[in-house]
Amino acid sequence: MFRWSRSNKNRKKIREDRRYLKERARRLLQDYLVADEKKKQKYYEAIAGAAAACRPNVLNPSMEDPQLARSSAEAALKVVKLRDRLHNENDDAAILITDAYATVAIAFHRAATVYMADQEMQKLGTAAVHLTTIALSYIASSQDKLLR
């Protein structure tokens, strides 16, 4: 019974992610692939900022990694929904930030194994995880260079 309940929750999450996150994350990933180096830096900053903003404030030592990832994904999803209501289609910076949160939400849901039953979302999630990792590494490297 526990597996059925968990599977049902994951299906609901996948539907919600498809509704609010999928197209935004896909757009950001596609735009990133054709961007020049200067533009890629903006993507890295937006994604790293979104990932940092979605980390739980208080780390509970009893929480496992998938629970932390789900919590972070839910925080990112809330931001996307809020920004969607305030959305200005002519503001490229606002669109980039919202798309970055959508990408981070997908990456965290992929890390939390929400997409195990959905191969398409799993692939999108894998790409989002890779880009989030690249962004975080780039920002950490940039900060290290500044401290030297």
C-alpha positions as CSV (number, residue, x, y, z in Angstrom):
1,M,0.0,0.0,0.0
2,F,2.8,2.4,0.8
3,R,4.3,2.0,-2.7
4,W,0.9,2.7,-4.3
5,S,0.5,5.9,-2.3
6,R,4.0,7.1,-3.1
7,S,3.5,6.2,-6.8
8,N,0.2,8.1,-6.8
9,K,1.9,11.2,-5.3
10,N,4.7,11.0,-7.9
11,R,2.2,10.9,-10.7
12,K,0.5,14.0,-9.3
13,K,3.9,15.7,-9.0
14,I,4.7,14.8,-12.6
15,R,1.5,16.2,-13.8
16,E,2.1,19.4,-11.9
17,D,5.6,19.7,-13.1
18,R,4.5,19.2,-16.7
19,R,2.0,22.0,-16.3
20,Y,4.2,24.5,-14.6
21,L,7.8,23.6,-15.2
22,K,8.4,21.5,-18.3
23,E,8.2,24.1,-21.0
24,R,10.1,26.7,-19.0
25,A,13.0,24.4,-18.2
26,R,13.1,23.1,-21.8
27,R,13.2,26.7,-23.1
28,L,16.1,27.6,-20.7
29,L,18.0,24.4,-21.6
30,Q,17.6,25.0,-25.3
31,D,18.6,28.7,-25.1
32,Y,21.6,27.8,-23.0
33,L,22.9,25.4,-25.6
34,V,23.0,28.2,-28.3
35,A,24.2,31.0,-26.0
36,D,27.6,32.5,-26.2
37,E,30.0,32.4,-23.2
38,K,28.9,35.8,-21.8
39,K,25.2,34.8,-21.9
40,K,26.0,31.4,-20.4
41,Q,27.4,33.2,-17.4
42,K,24.0,34.9,-16.9
43,Y,22.4,31.4,-17.0
44,Y,24.9,30.1,-14.4
45,E,24.2,33.0,-12.1
46,A,20.4,32.7,-12.4
47,I,20.4,28.9,-11.8
48,A,22.9,29.0,-9.0
49,G,20.9,31.8,-7.3
50,A,17.7,29.8,-7.7
51,A,19.3,26.7,-6.3
52,A,20.7,28.6,-3.3
53,A,17.4,30.3,-2.6
54,C,15.6,26.9,-2.5
55,R,17.8,25.2,0.0
56,P,16.0,24.5,3.3
57,N,17.0,27.1,5.9
58,V,17.3,24.6,8.7
59,L,18.9,21.3,8.0
60,N,17.2,18.5,9.8
61,P,19.8,15.7,10.4
62,S,17.0,13.2,10.2
63,M,16.1,14.2,6.7
64,E,17.5,12.1,3.9
65,D,18.8,13.4,0.6
66,P,15.6,12.6,-1.4
67,Q,13.5,14.5,1.3
68,L,15.9,17.5,1.0
69,A,15.6,17.4,-2.8
70,R,11.8,17.3,-2.6
71,S,11.7,20.2,-0.2
72,S,14.0,22.2,-2.4
73,A,11.9,21.3,-5.5
74,E,8.7,22.4,-3.8
75,A,10.3,25.7,-2.8
76,A,11.3,26.3,-6.4
77,L,7.9,25.4,-7.7
78,K,6.2,27.9,-5.3
79,V,8.5,30.6,-6.7
80,V,7.6,29.6,-10.3
81,K,3.8,29.7,-9.5
82,L,4.2,33.1,-7.8
83,R,6.2,34.6,-10.6
84,D,3.8,33.2,-13.2
85,R,1.0,35.3,-11.6
86,L,3.2,38.4,-11.7
87,H,4.7,37.5,-15.1
88,N,5.7,40.2,-17.5
89,E,6.2,38.7,-21.0
90,N,8.4,41.6,-22.1
91,D,10.9,41.3,-19.3
92,D,13.7,39.0,-20.4
93,A,15.4,39.1,-17.0
94,A,12.2,38.1,-15.2
95,I,11.6,35.3,-17.7
96,L,15.2,34.0,-17.2
97,I,14.8,34.0,-13.4
98,T,11.5,32.2,-13.6
99,D,12.9,29.6,-16.0
100,A,15.9,29.1,-13.8
101,Y,13.6,28.3,-10.8
102,A,11.7,25.9,-13.1
103,T,14.9,24.2,-14.1
104,V,16.1,23.9,-10.5
105,A,12.7,22.4,-9.5
106,I,13.0,19.8,-12.2
107,A,16.6,19.0,-11.2
108,F,15.6,18.5,-7.6
109,H,12.6,16.4,-8.5
110,R,14.9,14.3,-10.7
111,A,17.3,13.9,-7.7
112,A,14.4,12.9,-5.5
113,T,13.5,10.1,-8.0
114,V,10.1,11.6,-8.7
115,Y,10.4,10.8,-12.4
116,M,11.2,7.1,-12.2
117,A,8.0,6.2,-14.0
118,D,8.3,8.9,-16.7
119,Q,11.2,8.6,-19.1
120,E,10.6,11.9,-20.8
121,M,10.7,13.9,-17.5
122,Q,13.6,11.8,-16.4
123,K,15.6,12.9,-19.4
124,L,14.7,16.5,-18.9
125,G,15.5,16.2,-15.2
126,T,18.9,14.7,-16.1
127,A,19.7,17.7,-18.3
128,A,18.5,20.1,-15.6
129,V,20.7,18.3,-13.0
130,H,23.8,18.6,-15.3
131,L,23.2,22.3,-15.9
132,T,22.6,23.0,-12.2
133,T,25.8,21.2,-11.4
134,I,27.7,23.2,-14.0
135,A,26.2,26.5,-12.8
136,L,27.1,25.8,-9.1
137,S,30.6,24.7,-10.1
138,Y,31.1,27.8,-12.2
139,I,29.9,30.2,-9.4
140,A,32.1,28.4,-6.8
141,S,35.1,28.6,-9.1
142,S,34.4,32.3,-9.8
143,Q,34.2,33.0,-6.0
144,D,37.5,31.1,-5.4
145,K,39.2,33.3,-8.1
146,L,37.9,36.4,-6.4
147,L,39.3,35.3,-3.0
148,R,42.8,34.7,-4.3
